[in-house]
Amino acid sequence: MNRLSLLSLLLVHLPLSFVASSPAIYLCMVRADASRAADNSAPRILDTQAASIAKLALDGIHRQYPNKPSNVLVGPSDVLSPKELHPAFYGCFDWHSSVHGHWTLVRLLKTNPMHELAQTSRERLDQSLTKENIDAETAYFRIKENRSFERMYGWAWLLRLVAELHTWDDPQARQWLETLKPLENEIVALTLGYLPRLSNPIRTGVHPDTAFALGQTLDYARTVGNLELAHAVEKRSREYYMNDRNYASQYEPSGEDFFSPSLNEADLMRRILPANDFETWLNLFLNPSDPGAHTKLLTPVVVSDLTDGKLVHLAGLNLSRAWTLDAISQALPENGTWKDRFGGSAQAHRDAGLAYVFSGHYEGEHWLGTFAVYALTGVGR
């Protein structure tokens, strides 16, 4: 047993409150557990780690305020509280964070079914995902002024939640999946109606980024066997991105990014293209002729103010870069130009991002747990 493995066994017995309050301890646990996983295919995260992140989601999903609504007001009757507008997904500051907070709880129940807060997670999910609540959420999207609400970022997370439930053999999961069906169908229909009208992809490091949403949507479509949706996403992805060349990554990131639009794009295209074709495309997209050209893209960023709701986005950028770089690296052949460089950068970004997850500030804690779980548990592979 190596030193990191021994350390993980010692740390797993620490109280949950102590782990959550100490980012350095948490990061040490993650590194130790990653070593164990490499040694003997152990779970990617420990139960203590899972409970620590679950607590962040549990603290937010039914917390109504502070809240950032983004609804269109047609008249005085539309001035409603967050819970009145969205009885299932009103917490976590905004709708999409609430949706992916629920996904986080589901994901952790699957990866770590015996973690300390597992039963509480089930109870809270059951409280949110009722027929009455989901019927109200579905009806909201059927109002003309709301059809572009959370397009496509929130839509993508809703489909990711459904896909997670779809692959979970659990009685409650099957019940929640059935309850979500009307909202799932509504989001799928909206997506199929929108993609033919989106002439050009939205390239940005924040919510509207098209490549991120298409990747999540494609994973969902393949998981549930929706061939029409999968075909639509694959077709649009090729039309949007296939001919991209010589990306100027030195202009990333912007000051409030939580995504790399270039890495989201590459992470999408590795889902679309056969392995050899993907490597060819990537070398044209990120021209490797100058080895130092993408140094900025592959270097973790520093967050200057964890209490600023926009600037803390950069903490999420480290984590989303980590999962895209790791997935891209794994899709490349052993002698691929970018394989080792991307793999090493993924680890550095993951470590940098995890250090910001437990800040004690709601500006980051209402959503960063989701990004941590995505990066730590190999989602989207």
KERO-908299 format. One record per residue (C-alpha): residue number from 1; residue in three letters; chain; x, y, z. Coordinates in Angstrom, 1 decimal, m for minus. Example, Ala and Ser with C-alpha at 12.3 -4.5 7.8 and 13.67 -1.06 7.14 Angstrom:
<sites>
   n res chain      u      v      w
   1 ALA     A   12.3   m4.5    7.8
   2 SER     A   13.7   m1.1    7.1
</sites>
This chain:
<sites>
   n res chain      u      v      w
   1 MET     A    0.0    0.0    0.0
   2 ASN     A    1.5    3.4   m1.0
   3 ARG     A    1.5    6.5    1.2
   4 LEU     A   m1.5    8.1   m0.5
   5 SER     A   m3.6    5.0   m0.1
   6 LEU     A   m2.7    4.8    3.6
   7 LEU     A   m3.6    8.5    3.9
   8 SER     A   m7.0    8.0    2.3
   9 LEU     A   m7.8    5.3    4.8
  10 LEU     A   m7.0    7.6    7.7
  11 LEU     A   m8.9   10.6    6.3
  12 VAL     A  m12.1    8.7    5.5
  13 HIS     A  m12.8    8.5    9.3
  14 LEU     A  m12.7   12.3    9.7
  15 PRO     A  m16.0   14.0   10.6
  16 LEU     A  m17.9   15.3    7.6
  17 SER     A  m18.1   18.8    9.0
  18 PHE     A  m14.3   18.9    9.3
  19 VAL     A  m13.7   17.7    5.8
  20 ALA     A  m16.1   20.2    4.3
  21 SER     A  m14.6   23.0    6.2
  22 SER     A  m11.0   22.3    5.0
  23 PRO     A  m10.3   22.5    1.3
  24 ALA     A   m6.8   21.3    1.8
  25 ILE     A   m7.9   18.1    3.6
  26 TYR     A  m10.5   17.5    0.9
  27 LEU     A   m8.0   17.9   m1.9
  28 CYS     A   m5.6   15.6   m0.2
  29 MET     A   m8.4   13.0    0.1
  30 VAL     A   m9.2   13.3   m3.6
  31 ARG     A   m5.5   12.8   m4.6
  32 ALA     A   m5.2    9.8   m2.3
  33 ASP     A   m8.4    8.2   m3.6
  34 ALA     A   m7.3    8.8   m7.2
  35 SER     A   m4.2    6.8   m6.4
  36 ARG     A   m6.2    4.0   m5.0
  37 ALA     A   m8.5    4.0   m8.1
  38 ALA     A   m5.4    3.7  m10.3
  39 ASP     A   m4.2    0.8   m8.2
  40 ASN     A   m7.2   m1.4   m7.9
  41 SER     A  m10.2    0.2   m9.7
  42 ALA     A  m11.6    1.6   m6.5
  43 PRO     A  m14.5    4.1   m6.6
  44 ARG     A  m13.4    7.5   m7.9
  45 ILE     A  m14.5    9.2   m4.7
  46 LEU     A  m14.9    8.1   m1.1
  47 ASP     A  m18.2    8.1    0.8
  48 THR     A  m16.9   11.0    2.9
  49 GLN     A  m16.2   13.1   m0.1
  50 ALA     A  m19.5   12.2   m1.6
  51 ALA     A  m21.4   13.3    1.5
  52 SER     A  m19.4   16.6    1.6
  53 ILE     A  m20.5   17.5   m1.9
  54 ALA     A  m24.0   16.2   m1.3
  55 LYS     A  m24.3   18.6    1.6
  56 LEU     A  m23.6   21.6   m0.7
  57 ALA     A  m26.5   20.5   m2.9
  58 LEU     A  m28.8   19.7    0.0
  59 ASP     A  m28.1   23.2    1.5
  60 GLY     A  m29.2   24.8   m1.7
  61 ILE     A  m32.0   22.9   m3.6
  62 HIS     A  m34.8   24.0   m1.2
  63 ARG     A  m33.2   27.4   m0.3
  64 GLN     A  m35.5   29.9   m2.0
  65 TYR     A  m33.3   33.1   m1.5
  66 PRO     A  m31.1   34.7   m2.7
  67 ASN     A  m32.5   34.0   m6.1
  68 LYS     A  m31.9   35.2   m9.6
  69 PRO     A  m35.1   34.7  m11.7
  70 SER     A  m34.9   35.2  m15.4
  71 ASN     A  m38.5   35.0  m16.4
  72 VAL     A  m40.4   37.3  m18.7
  73 LEU     A  m43.1   39.3  m17.0
  74 VAL     A  m46.2   39.6  m19.2
  75 GLY     A  m48.3   41.2  m16.6
  76 PRO     A  m48.7   41.8  m12.8
  77 SER     A  m49.8   38.2  m12.2
  78 ASP     A  m46.4   37.0  m13.3
  79 VAL     A  m44.7   38.6  m10.3
  80 LEU     A  m44.4   35.4   m8.2
  81 SER     A  m41.9   34.0   m5.8
  82 PRO     A  m39.3   31.5   m7.1
  83 LYS     A  m41.1   28.6   m5.5
  84 GLU     A  m44.4   29.7   m7.1
  85 LEU     A  m42.8   29.9  m10.5
  86 HIS     A  m40.8   26.7  m10.2
  87 PRO     A  m42.1   24.4   m7.5
  88 ALA     A  m39.5   21.6   m8.3
  89 PHE     A  m36.4   23.7   m9.2
  90 TYR     A  m36.6   26.9   m7.2
  91 GLY     A  m33.5   26.7   m5.1
  92 CYS     A  m29.7   27.0   m5.6
  93 PHE     A  m30.0   30.6   m6.7
  94 ASP     A  m31.3   29.9  m10.2
  95 TRP     A  m33.2   27.2  m12.2
  96 HIS     A  m30.3   25.5  m13.9
  97 SER     A  m28.3   25.3  m10.7
  98 SER     A  m31.3   23.7   m9.0
  99 VAL     A  m31.6   21.2  m11.8
 100 HIS     A  m28.0   20.2  m11.7
 101 GLY     A  m28.0   20.2   m7.9
 102 HIS     A  m30.7   17.5   m8.1
 103 TRP     A  m28.5   15.7  m10.7
 104 THR     A  m25.6   15.9   m8.2
 105 LEU     A  m27.6   14.1   m5.6
 106 VAL     A  m28.6   11.4   m8.0
 107 ARG     A  m25.1   10.9   m9.3
 108 LEU     A  m23.7   10.6   m5.8
 109 LEU     A  m26.4    8.1   m4.9
 110 LYS     A  m25.3    6.0   m7.8
 111 THR     A  m21.5    6.3   m7.2
 112 ASN     A  m21.7    6.1   m3.4
 113 PRO     A  m25.0    4.7   m2.4
 114 MET     A  m24.0    4.3    1.3
 115 HIS     A  m22.7    7.8    1.9
 116 GLU     A  m23.7    9.6    5.1
 117 LEU     A  m26.3   11.8    3.5
 118 ALA     A  m27.8    9.2    1.1
 119 GLN     A  m31.1    8.8    2.8
 120 THR     A  m31.5   12.6    3.2
 121 SER     A  m30.7   13.0   m0.5
 122 ARG     A  m33.5   10.5   m1.4
 123 GLU     A  m36.0   12.3    0.8
 124 ARG     A  m35.2   15.7   m0.7
 125 LEU     A  m35.3   14.4   m4.2
 126 ASP     A  m38.7   12.8   m3.4
 127 GLN     A  m39.9   16.2   m2.1
 128 SER     A  m39.0   17.9   m5.3
 129 LEU     A  m39.8   15.4   m8.0
 130 THR     A  m43.6   15.1   m7.5
 131 LYS     A  m46.1   14.9  m10.3
 132 GLU     A  m47.7   18.2   m9.3
 133 ASN     A  m44.3   20.0   m9.3
 134 ILE     A  m43.2   18.6  m12.6
 135 ASP     A  m46.5   19.3  m14.2
 136 ALA     A  m46.1   22.9  m13.2
 137 GLU     A  m42.6   23.1  m14.5
 138 THR     A  m43.7   21.6  m17.8
 139 ALA     A  m46.6   24.0  m18.1
 140 TYR     A  m44.2   26.9  m17.6
 141 PHE     A  m42.3   26.0  m20.8
 142 ARG     A  m45.6   25.9  m22.8
 143 ILE     A  m46.2   29.6  m22.4
 144 LYS     A  m45.0   31.5  m25.5
 145 GLU     A  m42.7   33.9  m23.6
 146 ASN     A  m41.0   31.1  m21.7
 147 ARG     A  m40.0   28.8  m24.6
 148 SER     A  m36.5   30.2  m24.6
 149 PHE     A  m36.1   30.0  m20.8
 150 GLU     A  m32.8   28.4  m19.9
 151 ARG     A  m32.0   27.7  m23.5
 152 MET     A  m29.9   25.5  m23.9
 153 TYR     A  m27.8   25.3  m20.6
 154 GLY     A  m30.7   24.5  m18.3
 155 TRP     A  m32.2   22.2  m20.9
 156 ALA     A  m28.9   20.3  m21.1
 157 TRP     A  m28.8   19.8  m17.3
 158 LEU     A  m32.4   18.6  m17.3
 159 LEU     A  m31.5   16.0  m19.9
 160 ARG     A  m28.4   15.0  m18.0
 161 LEU     A  m30.6   14.4  m14.9
 162 VAL     A  m32.9   12.2  m17.0
 163 ALA     A  m30.1   10.3  m18.5
 164 GLU     A  m28.6    9.7  m15.0
 165 LEU     A  m31.9    8.3  m13.8
 166 HIS     A  m32.4    6.2  m16.9
 167 THR     A  m29.2    4.2  m16.2
 168 TRP     A  m30.0    3.6  m12.5
 169 ASP     A  m31.7    0.3  m11.6
 170 ASP     A  m33.4    1.6   m8.5
 171 PRO     A  m37.2    1.7   m7.6
 172 GLN     A  m37.2    5.4   m6.6
 173 ALA     A  m35.2    6.3   m9.7
 174 ARG     A  m37.7    4.7  m11.9
 175 GLN     A  m40.5    6.6  m10.2
 176 TRP     A  m38.7    9.9  m10.5
 177 LEU     A  m37.9    9.1  m14.2
 178 GLU     A  m41.5    8.5  m14.9
 179 THR     A  m42.5   11.7  m13.1
 180 LEU     A  m40.0   13.8  m15.1
 181 LYS     A  m41.3   12.4  m18.5
 182 PRO     A  m43.6   15.3  m19.4
 183 LEU     A  m40.8   17.9  m18.8
 184 GLU     A  m38.3   15.6  m20.6
 185 ASN     A  m40.6   15.4  m23.6
 186 GLU     A  m41.1   19.2  m23.6
 187 ILE     A  m37.4   19.9  m23.5
 188 VAL     A  m36.7   17.4  m26.3
 189 ALA     A  m39.3   19.0  m28.4
 190 LEU     A  m38.0   22.5  m27.8
 191 THR     A  m34.5   21.3  m28.7
 192 LEU     A  m35.6   19.7  m31.9
 193 GLY     A  m37.5   22.9  m32.8
 194 TYR     A  m34.6   25.2  m32.0
 195 LEU     A  m31.5   23.6  m33.6
 196 PRO     A  m32.7   24.0  m37.2
 197 ARG     A  m33.2   27.7  m36.4
 198 LEU     A  m29.8   28.3  m34.8
 199 SER     A  m27.8   29.3  m37.8
 200 ASN     A  m24.5   29.7  m36.0
 201 PRO     A  m23.3   28.2  m32.7
 202 ILE     A  m23.0   30.4  m29.7
 203 ARG     A  m19.4   30.4  m28.7
 204 THR     A  m18.9   31.7  m25.1
 205 GLY     A  m17.4   30.7  m21.8
 206 VAL     A  m20.7   30.9  m19.9
 207 HIS     A  m24.2   29.5  m20.0
 208 PRO     A  m25.3   29.8  m23.6
 209 ASP     A  m22.3   27.9  m25.1
 210 THR     A  m23.7   25.7  m27.7
 211 ALA     A  m21.0   23.0  m27.7
 212 PHE     A  m21.5   22.2  m24.0
 213 ALA     A  m25.3   21.8  m24.4
 214 LEU     A  m24.9   19.7  m27.6
 215 GLY     A  m22.5   17.3  m25.8
 216 GLN     A  m24.9   16.8  m22.9
 217 THR     A  m27.9   16.4  m25.2
 218 LEU     A  m26.1   13.9  m27.4
 219 ASP     A  m25.2   11.8  m24.3
 220 TYR     A  m28.9   11.9  m23.3
 221 ALA     A  m30.1   10.9  m26.8
 222 ARG     A  m27.8    8.0  m27.0
 223 THR     A  m28.6    6.8  m23.5
 224 VAL     A  m32.4    6.8  m24.0
 225 GLY     A  m32.2    5.7  m27.7
 226 ASN     A  m33.7    8.9  m29.2
 227 LEU     A  m32.3    8.5  m32.7
 228 GLU     A  m34.0   11.6  m34.1
 229 LEU     A  m32.4   13.8  m31.5
 230 ALA     A  m29.0   12.2  m31.7
 231 HIS     A  m29.1   12.6  m35.5
 232 ALA     A  m30.1   16.3  m35.2
 233 VAL     A  m27.2   17.0  m32.7
 234 GLU     A  m24.6   15.1  m34.8
 235 LYS     A  m25.7   16.9  m38.0
 236 ARG     A  m25.6   20.3  m36.4
 237 SER     A  m22.3   19.6  m34.6
 238 ARG     A  m20.6   18.8  m37.9
 239 GLU     A  m22.1   21.8  m39.6
 240 TYR     A  m21.1   24.2  m36.8
 241 TYR     A  m17.6   22.9  m36.0
 242 MET     A  m16.2   20.5  m38.6
 243 ASN     A  m14.2   23.1  m40.5
 244 ASP     A  m12.9   25.1  m37.5
 245 ARG     A   m9.1   25.7  m37.9
 246 ASN     A   m6.2   27.3  m36.0
 247 TYR     A   m8.1   28.3  m32.9
 248 ALA     A   m6.6   31.3  m31.1
 249 SER     A   m6.7   30.1  m27.6
 250 GLN     A   m4.6   32.9  m26.2
 251 TYR     A   m7.9   34.9  m26.0
 252 GLU     A   m9.3   32.6  m23.4
 253 PRO     A  m10.5   32.9  m20.8
 254 SER     A  m12.7   36.0  m20.4
 255 GLY     A  m12.9   37.4  m16.9
 256 GLU     A  m16.1   35.5  m16.0
 257 ASP     A  m15.8   32.2  m17.8
 258 PHE     A  m16.7   28.9  m16.3
 259 PHE     A  m16.2   27.1  m19.7
 260 SER     A  m13.6   27.0  m22.3
 261 PRO     A  m15.5   27.3  m25.6
 262 SER     A  m12.7   25.6  m27.5
 263 LEU     A  m12.4   22.6  m25.1
 264 ASN     A  m16.2   22.2  m25.0
 265 GLU     A  m16.1   22.1  m28.8
 266 ALA     A  m13.3   19.5  m28.8
 267 ASP     A  m15.1   17.5  m26.1
 268 LEU     A  m18.2   17.5  m28.3
 269 MET     A  m16.3   16.5  m31.5
 270 ARG     A  m14.6   13.5  m29.8
 271 ARG     A  m18.2   12.2  m29.2
 272 ILE     A  m19.1   12.7  m32.9
 273 LEU     A  m16.0   11.6  m34.8
 274 PRO     A  m14.2    8.2  m35.1
 275 ALA     A  m11.0    8.2  m33.2
 276 ASN     A   m8.6    8.7  m36.1
 277 ASP     A  m10.8   11.4  m37.6
 278 PHE     A  m11.0   13.2  m34.3
 279 GLU     A   m7.2   13.3  m33.9
 280 THR     A   m6.9   14.8  m37.4
 281 TRP     A   m9.6   17.3  m36.6
 282 LEU     A   m8.0   18.3  m33.3
 283 ASN     A   m4.6   18.9  m34.9
 284 LEU     A   m6.2   21.2  m37.4
 285 PHE     A   m8.3   23.0  m34.8
 286 LEU     A   m5.5   23.4  m32.3
 287 ASN     A   m2.5   23.7  m34.7
 288 PRO     A    0.4   22.0  m32.8
 289 SER     A    3.1   23.6  m34.9
 290 ASP     A    4.0   26.0  m32.1
 291 PRO     A    4.3   23.9  m28.8
 292 GLY     A    3.8   27.0  m26.7
 293 ALA     A    0.8   28.3  m28.5
 294 HIS     A   m1.8   26.9  m26.1
 295 THR     A    0.1   27.4  m22.8
 296 LYS     A   m2.5   29.8  m21.5
 297 LEU     A   m5.3   27.4  m22.3
 298 LEU     A   m3.6   24.6  m20.5
 299 THR     A   m2.7   26.5  m17.3
 300 PRO     A   m5.1   26.7  m14.4
 301 VAL     A   m6.5   30.0  m13.5
 302 VAL     A   m6.6   31.9  m10.1
 303 VAL     A   m9.8   33.2   m8.6
 304 SER     A   m9.3   36.7   m7.2
 305 ASP     A  m12.5   37.0   m5.2
 306 LEU     A  m14.6   34.0   m4.1
 307 THR     A  m17.4   36.3   m2.8
 308 ASP     A  m18.1   37.7   m6.3
 309 GLY     A  m20.7   35.7   m8.0
 310 LYS     A  m19.2   36.4  m11.5
 311 LEU     A  m15.5   36.2  m10.7
 312 VAL     A  m15.9   32.9   m8.9
 313 HIS     A  m16.9   31.4  m12.3
 314 LEU     A  m13.2   30.9  m12.9
 315 ALA     A  m13.2   28.2  m10.2
 316 GLY     A  m15.7   26.3  m12.4
 317 LEU     A  m13.5   26.9  m15.4
 318 ASN     A  m10.7   24.9  m13.8
 319 LEU     A  m13.1   22.0  m13.2
 320 SER     A  m14.7   22.1  m16.6
 321 ARG     A  m11.3   22.3  m18.3
 322 ALA     A  m10.3   19.3  m16.2
 323 TRP     A  m13.1   17.1  m17.4
 324 THR     A  m12.8   18.2  m21.1
 325 LEU     A   m9.0   17.8  m21.2
 326 ASP     A   m9.2   14.4  m19.5
 327 ALA     A  m11.9   13.1  m21.8
 328 ILE     A  m10.1   14.5  m24.9
 329 SER     A   m6.8   12.9  m23.8
 330 GLN     A   m8.5    9.5  m23.3
 331 ALA     A  m10.0    9.7  m26.8
 332 LEU     A   m6.5   10.1  m28.4
 333 PRO     A   m4.1    7.3  m29.3
 334 GLU     A   m1.2    6.6  m27.1
 335 ASN     A    1.2    8.5  m29.3
 336 GLY     A   m1.2   11.4  m29.9
 337 THR     A    0.2   14.8  m30.1
 338 TRP     A   m1.9   16.2  m27.3
 339 LYS     A   m2.5   13.1  m25.2
 340 ASP     A    0.1   13.5  m22.4
 341 ARG     A    0.0   17.3  m22.4
 342 PHE     A   m3.8   17.3  m22.0
 343 GLY     A   m3.8   14.6  m19.4
 344 GLY     A   m1.3   16.4  m17.2
 345 SER     A   m3.1   19.7  m17.6
 346 ALA     A   m6.4   18.0  m16.6
 347 GLN     A   m4.9   16.9  m13.3
 348 ALA     A   m3.5   20.3  m12.6
 349 HIS     A   m6.9   22.0  m13.4
 350 ARG     A   m8.8   19.5  m11.3
 351 ASP     A   m6.6   20.1   m8.2
 352 ALA     A   m6.9   23.9   m8.7
 353 GLY     A  m10.7   23.8   m9.1
 354 LEU     A  m11.3   21.5   m6.1
 355 ALA     A   m9.4   23.9   m3.8
 356 TYR     A  m12.2   26.4   m4.4
 357 VAL     A  m15.3   24.2   m3.9
 358 PHE     A  m15.7   24.6   m0.2
 359 SER     A  m15.3   28.3    0.2
 360 GLY     A  m18.0   29.1    2.7
 361 HIS     A  m19.6   31.5    0.2
 362 TYR     A  m22.9   30.7   m1.5
 363 GLU     A  m21.8   32.5   m4.7
 364 GLY     A  m19.7   29.4   m5.5
 365 GLU     A  m21.1   26.7   m3.2
 366 HIS     A  m24.5   26.7   m4.8
 367 TRP     A  m23.1   25.2   m8.0
 368 LEU     A  m19.4   24.2   m7.8
 369 GLY     A  m20.2   20.9   m6.2
 370 THR     A  m21.8   19.8   m9.4
 371 PHE     A  m18.7   20.7  m11.4
 372 ALA     A  m16.6   18.8   m8.9
 373 VAL     A  m18.8   15.6   m9.2
 374 TYR     A  m18.7   15.9  m13.0
 375 ALA     A  m14.9   16.1  m13.0
 376 LEU     A  m14.3   13.4  m10.4
 377 THR     A  m16.7   10.7  m11.6
 378 GLY     A  m16.0   10.5  m15.3
 379 VAL     A  m19.3   11.8  m16.6
 380 GLY     A  m19.9   11.9  m20.3
 381 ARG     A  m17.5    9.2  m21.4
</sites>
